[in-house]
Amino acid sequence: MQLSNEGRVGYVLKIYPRFSETFIVTEILAREAADEDLEIFSLRPPVDPRFHPELARVQAPVTYLTRPQKLSEGWPIIAAAHNVIPNFAQRFAALLPDLADCEASEVHQGVELATRVTERGITHLHAHFGSIAARTARIASALTGVPFSFTAHAKDIYHEQVDQAELIRLIQAAHHTVTVSNFNYRYLSTLAPAASGRLHRVYNGLELTRFPFREPAPVHTPFRIAAVGRLVEKKGFSLLIDAVAALVRSGVQVDVRIAGGGELADSLADRVRLLGLSDQIHLLGPRTQSEVIELLRWADVFAAPCIIGADGNADGLPTVLLEAMAMGVVCIGSDVTGIPEVLGGMDGAATGLLVRAGNVEDLILALRTTASDSFDRIATALAARSLIERCFDSRSQSAQLQRLCGTAAAEAETHVRVEHPSSVSSSSCSSPELEAVVR
């Protein structure tokens, strides 16, 4: 296999672009700003007509892999791979036992990805979510020898439908696995202890210039509460509605705006009407990132009352919570997965208010506290911004991912040199191993 002089990273995603996955776009933009050469491979075309303006800044070319619906449509993919990938027949035969339980279309997309990787000089594959994208990258890696990695988030870790055995196999096969919180890191280390040395916590980053800090003003009347996220159980918005109902009954004037769409849109709207809160709570529907920024500027407090769903699904660490903290909005969040890592104390100053997940009384008290004139909103906002600058700058995230990629490329190049000493040139993507970020 011929390696290019420059590292070239292929991003493998189930759907690109996806309206709710702004963190992936931010990551790609940061890596491009660091002069990395990227290409995007998507397993499905987008189905949502809404796009964030930041997509226009992405320079990486996008390839939508063929998804055969009939067996006859898959044979040309196999034939093309045979003509392009060295030793394809032997590699494919060796991989067959691992493919027995895979859907045929998934296998064919893995084979086509392997062909594109070989043709385009991809030196590393990185997938987001330990599900179909990572499985496809694993197939392509096995067929080409190009290393792969993936980022594990939340639904791909905790949902009741997650195949833990398959997740462990992915972690063991990957050159490295990234996850987005210390909570996730500890869980995955326990799940796959043999591979714990190749697990790395890399927080989702923000382009901080897009989220400028502003000291919070005195609270408005009515008190402005914002929440953002998909309207699904794990976001806990039904709890927020109940907490607001209690505030209204006690005479507190509130203006609540919840941005997002999802399967619970109708039931949440019905709950608002049933409680007589149509004048206080407004379900805005999905909003672009620029519209979310405007909502955060409007708010006195941002609420992320996340819970663990009945299906085991939980939030990892909501990106919009980080955005609110960056902008100087006082934040309330629940003690689910990675949220306690950002809401709590830092150098003696609170970065926000942490409540027990699912506890409406906690949420009511936190809202009352942040609405009080005695609450030090400015000190809280400053502490939160300091934490975001220190731990969530997308430039630092990019550097960590680039170093991990460099290690993978260097190891792959060394392996190829041993097998084919005259066929591979040196790679400028190599770098020292990233030191452990969780101690």
N, C-alpha and C positions, 0 to 999 in steps of 0.2 A: 504494500500500500504506500502510495506516495503522499508524504505530508508537505503542506505548503510552508513557505518561509515565515508566514505570519499565521498566528492562531486565528481560527475562524469558528465561531460558535453558532450552532444551530439551536434555536429555541423551538421546542415541540409543545404545542398547545392544543387542547381539544377544540376550542373555538377562538378564532381571532378575527377581528377584535370582539371583545365582550364588554358590554356596557358597565357591568358591575366590577370588572377586574382592572381598575385604574392602577393598582399597585404593580401589575405586570408592565403596563406601559411606562410607568415611572422608572422601573428597573431597567427596561430596555433603553430608555432615553439616557439614563445615567451611564450605562455601559458604552453607548455610542459617544457620549460626550468625553469619555476616557479613551476614545479612538479605537475601541474594539470593533472588529469586523463581524457583523451579525447577519443571520438569515433566519426567517421565521417560517416554520412549517405548521400548518393548521390541519387538523383532522376533519374539521367540519367548517362549512362556510357560516358567516354570521347570519343570524335570523332576526336580530333586532335592528330596526332602521336608525336608531339613535346612536350617535357617536360623539365622543368628547373631542374638543378642538385639538387637544394634545396629540392625537393620532397623526395629524398632518405633519408633525415634527419628526416622526419615526422615519428613518432612512432605509432600514433593513427591507430587502425584498421579501415578499410573502408568497409561499407556494402552498396551494391547497391540494393535499394528497388525494388521489383517486380512492373512492370507496366503492368497490365492486358490489353489486347486488346479486350477481349470478356467478357461479363458478367459472363459466366460460370467459367472463370479463377479467378474471384474475390471471389467466395463463399468460397474456402479454406482459404483465408485470413480472412474473417469474422469469419469462424469457429475457426481458431487458436486464434483469439482475444478473442472470447467468452470463450475459455478454459483457457486463461492466465490472462486477465484483470478483476479484481474484478468489479462486477456490470456493466459489459460491455453493456448488453442489455439495461439497464435503461439509461446509459450515451449516448449510440448511438441513442436511441429514442429521447432523449432530444435535441440532436444535429441535428437531421434530418432537421428541418426547415432552419437551416443555411447552409445545404449542398445542398439544392435544385438547386442552380445555379452552383454548382461545376461540373467539368468533373468527370465522374465515376472513371477514372484512378487516379485522384488526391485524391478522397475520399479513394480509396483502398490503396494508398500509405500512406495516413495519418493513416489509421487503422493498416497497417503493422508496421509503425514507432511506433505507440503506443504499439504494442506487443513487439517489440524489446526493447523499453524503459523500459517496465515492467520486461522483462526477464533479462536485463543486468544492472539493478539498476541505470539507468540514473536519475540524480536529477535535471538537467536543460537542456533545449534545446535552442540553439542559431542558428538562421538562418542568412544568408547574402542575402540582397535585400528584399524589401517589396513586393514580388511577390509570385511565386509558392512555393518557399522554406519556406517563412514565413507562407503562408496559410497552408501548410502541417504540419508545426510545431504546428500551432494553433489547428488543428484537433487532433493531438496526445496529446496535452496538455489538451484539453477538455475531452478526453477519459481516461486520466490517473491521472489528477490533478497535473502533473509535470509542473512547470512554464516554459514559453518560452519567449524569447526576440529575437530581430532581429536588424541588422544594415541596415539603409537606406542610399543609396549612391547618385545616381543622376538619372539614367534612370528610376529607380523605383519611383522617385518623380516627375520629370518634364516632362517626355515624354507625348505627347498628348493622347496616348492610356492608360495612367494610370487611373484606376478607383479610383477617389478620395474618394468616399464613402467607398470602400473596404479598401483603405489605412488607413482611419480614424478608421475603425472597427479593423484593425490589431493593430494599436497603442493603442486603448482603451483596447483590449484584452490582450496585452502583459504585462508581469510584468514590463519591461522597454524597451525603444527603444533607440538605439544608432544611432547617425549620425556623419558624418565625417567632418563637418565644422560648424562654427557659423552661416553662411548664411543659411544652411539647418536647423539648430536648430531653428532659428527665423521663417522660413517658416512653419515648422511642428508645432511649438507652436501656430501659428496663425490658422493653418488648424485644429488642434485638441486641443483647449485650455483646455478642461477638463482634458486632460492627460499630460499637459505640465510639471507637476511636476515629471513625469516619463520619460521625454526626457533627454538625456545626449549627449553632444558632446564629442566624443573620436576620436581624429585624428588617421588616419592610421599611424602606426609606421614603423620605419626602424630598421634593425639590423645594427647599426652604424659601427660596426667593418668591415662589408662588403663594406662600402662606405667611405674609409679613405680620409681625407682632404688633398689636395695639393694646395699650393698657385698657383694661375694662372700665367702662363708665359706671356711675351709680346705676342701680337697677331701675328699670322703667316701671311705670304703672300703665297697663297691667304688666305683670312679670312675664318676661319672654323666655319660653322654653323651646328648644329645638332638639329634634332627634332625626337621625338619618339611617336608613338601612332597608334591606329587603323586608317586606312584610311577611315574615315567617316566624315560627314559634320562638326560635332561639334568640331573637332580638328583644323579646320581652316587652313589646309595645303595649300589650294588653295590661300589663302591670302599671305602665306609665299612665294609661288612661284611668285606671282605678285610683292611682295616687292623685291625679289631677282632680278627679271627682271629689275626693276627700278635701283637698285644698279649697275647692269652690264652695263646698258645703260649710266650711269654716269661715268663709268670707274673703278669701284671698282672690284677688283679680289676676287672671292668667290669660296668656295668649300662647297657645301651643301649636307648633307647626312640625309635622312629621313628613319627611320626604322619602319616597321610595315606593316601589310597587311589588306585588307578590301575591301569593296564593291566599293570604289572609285579608286582602284589601276589603272585600265585602263584609266579612265578619267583624273587622275592626270598625268599619263605618257604621254597621248596625249597633255595635256596642256604644259608640259615641252618641248616636241618636237615642238609644234606650236610656242612657244616663242623662239625657238632656244637655249635652255639652257641645252641640253643634256650633254655638257662638264662641266657644273657647278652644276647641281642638279642630285643626284643619289638616286633613290628609292631602298632601300636595301632589302625590303621584311621583313617578321617577323624575329626577332632576339631573342636569349635566353637572360636571364638576365645578364649572364657573358659577352656576346657580346655587350649588351647595355652599360655595365660598361666600356668596352674598347672604345666604341664610345664616351662616355662622357669624358674619359681621353684625347681623340683626339681633342675635340672641344674647340674653343675659346669662344663660346656662345651657350646656349641652348635656343631654342624658343618654346613657348607653346602658339600659337596665337588662343586660343580657342574662339569659338563663340556659340551662342544659335542657334540650328538648326531650320529649318522650322517646324519640328515636335515637337518643344519645348524641345528637348533633349539637355542636357548641361553636361559638365564635373563637377564633384564634386570638387575634388582637386587632379590633376594627381600625382600619386605616383612617376613617373619618374622625375617630376619637383622637388620633395623633394630630390630624389636621386642626381640629378645634384647639387642642393644647398649644400647638405652634402659634396660632393666631391670637392667643390671649383670652380665649373663652373659658370660663370656669366650667369644669367638667365633673359629672357624676357617673360612676361606672360600678358594675357589680364584680364580685370576686370570682369570676369565671376565667379559667385557663390563664392567658397571659395578661389580663387587664390589671391585676394587682402589681405587676412589674412596672407600671407607669403611673398608677394612681396611688399615692401614699405619701411618705415623707422623703425628703432629700435635703441633706445638710440642715436639718431642723425645720424646714419649711414644707408644708403640704403641697403636693402637685395637683390635688383634686380630692374629691370625696369618694370613698369606697363603701359600697353597701353590700349586704348579703344577698346573693342571687335569689330571686323569688320572694323576697321579703318586702311587702308593700309598705309596712310601717317604716322600715329603714329608708325607703325611697321618699316617703312623705317628709320625714325628718330632714333628709339631705336637701330636699327642695326648699323647705322652710329655712334651713341654715343659710343656703346660698342667696336667698332673697332678703336676708336680714342686713340691716345697715351695719351691724357690728362685725360681719364676716369680712375678713381681709382679702378682698378679691384681687387686689393688685399683687400682694406677696404670693398668693397662690398661682396667679397667671405667670409671674416672673419665674417662679420655680419650675413650672411646667415647661415654659419655653426653654429654659436652661437644659432640662432633661432631653427635650427633643433635639436641640442642637448637638448635644453630646452623643446621643445614641441613635438618632434616626435620620441623619443626613444621608441622602441617597448617594452622595459621592463616596462616603465611607463604605456604604453597602456595596457599591460597585467595585471598590478596591478589594474588598474581602472576596467577592465572587470571582474577580479576575485572578486573584492569587490562587484560589482553589482550582480554577480552570488551568492556570499555568502549571500547577503541579501535575494535574491529570495529563496535559499535553506532553510534558517533559517525560513522565513515566511511560506514556504510550510510545513516544519517539525512541526512548532507550530500548524498549521491548522490540520495536521494529528493527532497530539497528543491529540487535543481536541476531535476529532472524535473517535480515537482508542488509548487511553492512554497506553495500554500495548503492542502495536505492533511495536513501533518505537524507535530505539535507537538514541542517540545524534549524531549530525553531526558536524564535525570539519570544515565545509565550511562556517560557519557563520562569519559575520564581520559587523562593523558599516556601516550604509548607506553612499554611496559615496556622498560627498557634491557636490552641483551644480558647474559645471565647467563654466557655462556661467552666468555672473552676470550683 
